[in-house]
Amino acid sequence: GGAGDPEGVGAEGPGPGPEPGGGGGRAAEAPLRPGDLVLAEYRRGRRRSGFQKMFTLTGEGRLQSDRGAIPHRDIAGQRPGQELRTSAGVALLLRRASLEEFVLRMRRGPAISYPKDANTMLMMMDVNHGDCVLEAGSGSGAMTLFLSRAVGTSGRVYSFEIREDHHSNAKKNYRRWRKAWEVSHEEEWPNNVNFINKDIASATEDLQGKLFDAIALDMINPQLALPATCSHLKQGHICAVYLANITQVIDLLEGVRSCQLPLVCERIIEVIQREWLVSPAKRKDGTTAPRVQPQKDQIVEFEEHREESDVVTSEDEGDGEEENKPFCAIPYIARPHHEQFAHTAFLVKLRKFKPAPPFSTLDSNTKC
C-alpha cells in the first residue's frame, strides 16, 4: 500500500493479449461455479426489481432473502439466465454480474462514479487500448475498473488516492472483480493498475518523466491538482473532471484562469437518463385489460364509478393469458417510470493547448 506500489505488472510486463470484453475468451455459456459473482433478482411488474442481491458463489454458502433461501450447491452447475425457486417457492433469476452491476453493488467508501458518468468520461477522453491514463481520486475503484478495461493489457492506469481507507477499499474491489472474471473467462483481466496512496498535488517524483494520454480527476478541489498534473498531459489531449456541484465547476474554471494553465474548457455536461415503463396493461385482479375499438353508430356507456378491481395497472402479475392473444390485441402502458435517478455529477472536458487561447476570448457560443 506504499506510494508507487503497483497493483499490476510493471511497464516491462507481459505483452498484449486478449482484451477484456472482446468476446473471444468469454465463457458466458459456462455453468455457474464457485468463485463466480452472481446476481439474484426477482422482478414484479413495473417495479425495477422487487429483490436484487450480488454474492460470490461458494461450495457451502446459502442465498438468503425475505422470499426464501437457495443453497449455493443448487446454484452451482446451473446456466446463467435460468430461474431457480427458493424454499418459499419464489422464482429468482440468476446470472453473472456485469461490471456495471458490480460497481453499483460493491463495497463503497466514498460515493462512486456512476456507470453512466464513467462511460461518458471515457468517451470524452477517447481512451483506447494501450493508453496510459492518470486517475486522481481512486475512491471505491469504480472509475479505475472502467479505465482498466478501456486501456487493456497493453495500457496502464496510475490511480492516486490520498486516503488510506479509500486506497485499500479500491484495491480490494479491483482484486475481487479480477478474481471473479478469471473464473468465467479464459483470459485474465489485465493486471494494469498502479494504486498509489499519495496526494496527487505533491506527487512530483511519482509523475516525473511520465506523459499521459488522458487524465481523470474525481476530487473535491481538482483545481489544486491541475498545476501538478497538467504538464504531464500530452498536448491536445483531455483532462476529464467529475464534480458533484456546479459551484465546484466554477472554482475549477477560476483555478484554470488564475493559474494561467494551458487548458481550454470544451464542454460541461450533466448526464441524465430517463427510464420508461412499457408493459401490458392489467387490471388489479391480474387479468389483461381489453383493447377497446370505437365503432360507428354504436352507443357506448361509460361507467362513472369503477370498481377498484377494474383499475388498469401494470404492477400485478397476471395468469399469462396475454401469451395466447394475437399481435396488437393487448393495450400497453407506455410512460416515464415513476422512479427516476437523481443528479449525480457535472462532467467537465478540458483540452490541453500550448499556448492556450486567452480565457477571456473564448467564443461566446461555447458550451462552457
C-alpha positions in Angstrom: 0.0 0.0 0.0 3.0 2.3 -0.2 3.4 5.2 -2.6 4.0 4.0 -6.1 3.3 0.4 -5.1 1.8 -1.2 -8.3 -1.2 -3.5 -8.1 -0.4 -4.8 -11.5 2.6 -5.8 -13.6 5.3 -3.2 -14.3 6.0 -1.5 -17.6 8.2 -4.4 -18.7 5.4 -6.9 -18.0 3.7 -9.3 -20.5 2.8 -8.1 -23.9 -0.6 -7.6 -25.4 -3.1 -10.4 -25.1 -6.8 -10.9 -25.4 -8.6 -7.7 -24.4 -11.4 -7.9 -21.8 -14.9 -7.7 -23.3 -13.6 -8.9 -26.7 -15.8 -12.0 -26.6 -13.1 -14.4 -27.7 -12.4 -15.6 -24.1 -15.8 -15.2 -22.7 -17.3 -18.3 -21.1 -20.8 -16.8 -21.0 -22.4 -20.2 -21.6 -20.3 -21.9 -19.0 -22.3 -23.1 -15.9 -22.1 -21.0 -12.8 -19.4 -22.3 -10.4 -17.7 -21.4 -7.1 -15.9 -18.0 -7.4 -18.5 -16.5 -9.8 -20.1 -13.2 -8.9 -23.8 -14.0 -9.2 -26.7 -11.6 -9.3 -30.0 -13.0 -8.0 -33.1 -11.0 -9.0 -36.8 -11.1 -8.5 -38.9 -8.8 -10.7 -42.6 -8.0 -10.5 -44.5 -5.8 -12.8 -43.5 -2.2 -13.1 -41.0 -2.2 -10.2 -37.4 -2.1 -11.3 -36.7 -5.0 -9.1 -38.5 -6.5 -6.1 -35.2 -8.0 -4.9 -31.6 -8.0 -6.1 -28.6 -9.4 -4.4 -25.0 -9.9 -5.6 -22.9 -12.6 -4.0 -19.8 -14.7 -4.6 -20.8 -18.3 -5.2 -19.2 -20.8 -2.8 -19.5 -24.5 -2.2 -21.2 -24.4 1.2 -23.0 -21.0 1.2 -26.6 -20.1 1.1 -28.5 -17.3 -0.6 -30.9 -15.8 2.0 -33.7 -13.4 1.2 -37.1 -12.4 2.5 -38.5 -14.6 -0.3 -36.8 -17.8 0.9 -33.4 -19.3 0.5 -31.4 -21.3 -2.1 -28.3 -23.3 -1.2 -25.2 -22.4 -3.2 -24.8 -26.0 -4.2 -28.1 -25.9 -6.0 -26.9 -22.8 -8.0 -23.5 -24.2 -8.9 -23.8 -26.0 -12.3 -26.8 -24.0 -13.5 -26.6 -22.0 -16.7 -26.7 -18.2 -16.2 -30.1 -16.7 -17.1 -32.1 -19.5 -15.5 -34.7 -19.4 -12.8 -34.5 -21.3 -9.5 -37.1 -21.4 -6.8 -36.4 -20.6 -3.3 -37.5 -22.6 -0.2 -40.7 -20.4 -0.3 -41.4 -21.2 -3.9 -40.5 -17.8 -5.3 -38.6 -17.9 -8.7 -35.3 -15.9 -8.8 -33.5 -15.2 -12.0 -29.7 -15.9 -11.6 -26.9 -14.7 -13.8 -23.3 -13.4 -13.7 -23.0 -9.8 -12.6 -21.8 -7.3 -15.2 -19.1 -4.7 -14.5 -21.8 -2.1 -14.3 -23.8 -4.2 -11.8 -20.7 -4.9 -9.8 -19.6 -1.3 -9.3 -23.2 -0.3 -8.2 -23.2 -3.0 -5.5 -19.6 -3.4 -4.4 -18.4 -2.3 -1.0 -18.1 1.5 -1.0 -16.2 4.1 0.9 -16.9 7.4 -0.9 -19.7 7.8 -3.5 -18.8 6.0 -6.7 -18.6 7.3 -10.2 -21.8 6.0 -11.7 -21.5 3.9 -14.9 -23.4 6.5 -17.0 -20.9 9.2 -16.0 -17.8 6.9 -16.1 -18.6 5.8 -19.7 -19.2 9.4 -20.8 -15.8 10.4 -19.3 -14.2 7.5 -21.2 -15.7 8.9 -24.5 -14.6 12.5 -23.5 -11.0 11.3 -23.0 -11.1 9.0 -26.1 -9.4 6.2 -24.1 -8.1 3.4 -26.2 -6.2 0.1 -25.8 -2.6 0.8 -25.0 -3.2 4.2 -23.4 -1.5 5.4 -20.3 -4.1 7.2 -18.0 -3.7 9.1 -14.8 -6.6 9.0 -12.3 -6.6 11.2 -9.2 -9.2 10.0 -6.6 -9.4 6.2 -6.6 -12.5 6.4 -4.4 -14.1 2.9 -4.3 -12.4 1.9 -7.6 -15.4 2.2 -9.9 -13.7 4.5 -12.5 -10.5 2.6 -12.1 -12.2 -0.6 -13.3 -13.7 1.1 -16.3 -10.3 2.6 -17.2 -8.6 -0.7 -16.7 -10.9 -2.4 -19.2 -10.6 0.5 -21.7 -6.7 0.6 -21.8 -6.4 -3.2 -22.0 -3.4 -5.4 -21.3 -1.0 -3.1 -23.2 -2.2 0.0 -21.4 -1.6 1.3 -17.9 -3.6 3.2 -15.2 -2.0 5.2 -12.4 -4.6 5.7 -9.7 -3.8 8.1 -6.8 -5.8 8.3 -3.6 -4.8 10.4 -0.6 -6.9 8.5 2.0 -5.6 5.1 3.1 -9.0 3.6 3.7 -10.3 4.6 0.3 -7.0 3.4 -1.3 -7.3 0.0 0.4 -11.0 -0.4 -0.5 -10.4 0.4 -4.1 -7.6 -2.2 -4.3 -9.9 -4.8 -2.7 -12.7 -4.1 -5.2 -10.3 -4.3 -8.1 -8.9 -7.7 -6.9 -12.4 -9.1 -6.2 -13.6 -8.3 -9.8 -10.4 -9.7 -11.4 -10.7 -12.9 -9.4 -14.3 -13.4 -10.4 -13.6 -12.5 -14.0 -11.0 -15.3 -14.2 -13.5 -17.9 -13.1 -15.8 -17.2 -16.0 -13.3 -16.3 -18.7 -10.4 -18.0 -20.4 -8.1 -14.9 -20.3 -7.2 -12.9 -17.2 -8.4 -9.5 -16.5 -5.4 -7.2 -17.3 -3.3 -6.5 -14.2 -2.7 -3.0 -15.4 -3.4 -0.6 -12.4 -0.8 1.1 -10.1 -2.7 2.1 -6.9 -0.7 4.9 -5.2 -1.6 6.1 -1.7 -0.4 9.7 -2.0 -1.7 13.3 -2.6 -1.5 13.9 -6.4 -0.7 17.6 -5.7 2.6 16.6 -4.1 3.4 13.5 -6.3 6.1 15.2 -8.3 8.6 12.2 -8.0 5.9 9.7 -9.0 5.0 11.6 -12.1 8.5 12.5 -13.2 9.2 11.5 -16.8 5.7 10.3 -17.4 3.3 11.6 -20.1 -0.4 10.6 -20.1 -2.8 10.1 -22.9 -5.7 11.2 -20.6 -6.3 12.4 -17.0 -9.4 11.7 -14.9 -10.0 13.8 -11.8 -12.6 12.9 -9.1 -11.7 15.2 -6.2 -13.4 17.9 -4.1 -10.9 20.5 -5.2 -9.4 19.4 -8.6 -8.1 22.9 -9.3 -5.4 22.1 -6.7 -4.2 19.1 -8.6 -4.2 20.7 -12.1 -0.9 22.6 -11.7 0.9 19.4 -10.8 -0.7 17.2 -13.4 -1.2 19.4 -16.4 2.4 19.3 -17.5 2.2 15.5 -17.7 -0.8 15.5 -20.1 0.0 15.2 -23.8 -0.6 18.3 -25.8 -4.1 18.2 -27.5 -5.3 15.6 -25.1 -8.1 15.6 -22.5 -8.5 16.0 -18.7 -12.0 15.0 -17.7 -13.2 16.2 -14.3 -16.1 14.7 -12.2 -17.7 17.2 -9.9 -20.9 16.9 -7.8 -21.8 20.7 -7.5 -21.8 23.5 -10.1 -20.0 25.7 -7.6 -17.1 23.3 -7.8 -17.1 23.7 -11.6 -16.9 27.5 -11.2 -13.9 27.1 -8.8 -12.3 24.7 -11.3 -12.5 27.2 -14.2 -11.4 30.0 -12.0 -8.4 27.9 -11.0 -7.5 27.3 -14.7 -7.8 31.1 -15.3 -5.9 32.3 -12.3 -3.0 29.8 -12.8 -2.9 30.5 -16.5 -2.9 26.8 -17.3 -2.8 25.7 -20.9 -6.3 24.2 -20.8 -9.5 25.1 -22.6 -12.9 24.1 -21.4 -14.7 22.4 -24.3 -17.8 21.1 -22.5 -19.7 21.0 -19.2 -22.4 18.4 -19.2 -24.8 16.5 -16.9 -25.7 13.0 -18.0 -29.4 12.4 -17.4 -31.1 9.1 -18.1 -34.9 8.8 -18.2 -36.3 5.4 -17.7 -39.6 4.3 -19.2 -42.2 1.8 -18.2 -43.5 -0.2 -21.2 -45.6 -3.2 -20.3 -49.0 -4.8 -20.9 -51.9 -3.1 -19.1 -53.6 -5.2 -16.5 -56.4 -4.9 -14.0 -55.9 -5.3 -10.3 -57.2 -8.9 -10.4 -54.3 -9.7 -12.8 -56.4 -10.1 -16.0 -55.4 -8.2 -19.2 -57.3 -5.0 -19.8 -59.3 -5.1 -23.1 -58.3 -3.1 -26.1 -61.4 -1.1 -26.9 -62.0 -0.2 -30.6 -64.6 2.5 -31.3 -67.3 1.6 -33.8 -69.6 3.8 -35.9 -73.2 4.3 -34.7 -72.5 2.3 -31.5 -73.6 3.8 -28.2 -71.1 3.3 -25.5 -72.0 3.6 -21.9 -69.2 4.9 -19.7 -69.1 3.9 -16.1 -68.7 6.9 -13.9 -67.5 4.8 -11.0 -65.2 1.9 -11.5 -64.7 -0.9 -9.0 -61.1 -1.0 -7.6 -60.5 -4.3 -9.3 -61.1 -2.7 -12.7 -58.4 -0.1 -12.4 -55.8 -0.6 -15.1 -52.3 -1.1 -13.9 -49.1 -3.0 -14.8 -47.9 -3.8 -11.4 -49.6 -7.1 -10.7 -48.7 -10.4 -12.3 -51.4 -12.0 -14.4 -52.1 -15.6 -15.3 -50.2 -15.4 -18.6 -53.4 -15.0 -20.7 -51.7 -12.4 -22.9 -49.4 -15.0 -24.3 -52.3 -16.6 -26.3 -53.6 -13.3 -27.7 -52.8 -12.2 -31.3 -50.4 -9.4 -32.2 -51.7 -5.9 -31.2 -54.6 -7.4 -29.2 -53.2 -6.1 -25.9 -53.0 -2.5 -24.8 -49.8 -1.3 -23.3 -48.9 1.2 -20.6 -46.0 3.4 -22.0 -44.9 6.3 -19.9 -41.8 7.6 -18.0 -41.1 5.4 -14.9 -42.4 6.9 -11.7 -38.9 6.4 -10.1 -36.1 8.3 -11.8 -32.4 8.6 -11.0 -31.4 11.8 -9.4 -28.4 14.1 -10.2 -25.0 12.5 -9.9 -22.4 14.8 -11.3 -21.2 17.5 -13.7 -18.5 16.4 -16.2 -16.0 19.0 -17.4 -13.9 18.4 -20.5 -10.6 20.3 -20.5 -8.3 20.1 -23.5 -4.6 21.0 -23.3 -3.4 23.6 -25.8 0.0 25.2 -25.7 -0.2 28.1 -25.6 -3.8 28.2 -24.6 -6.1 30.9 -26.0 -6.8 33.8 -23.6 -9.5 32.8 -21.2 -11.5 36.0 -21.9 -11.5 35.4 -25.7 -13.4 32.1 -25.6 -16.2 32.1 -28.2 -19.4 33.3 -26.7 -21.2 30.3 -28.1 -19.0 27.8 -26.3 -20.8 25.2 -24.2 -18.8 26.3 -21.1 
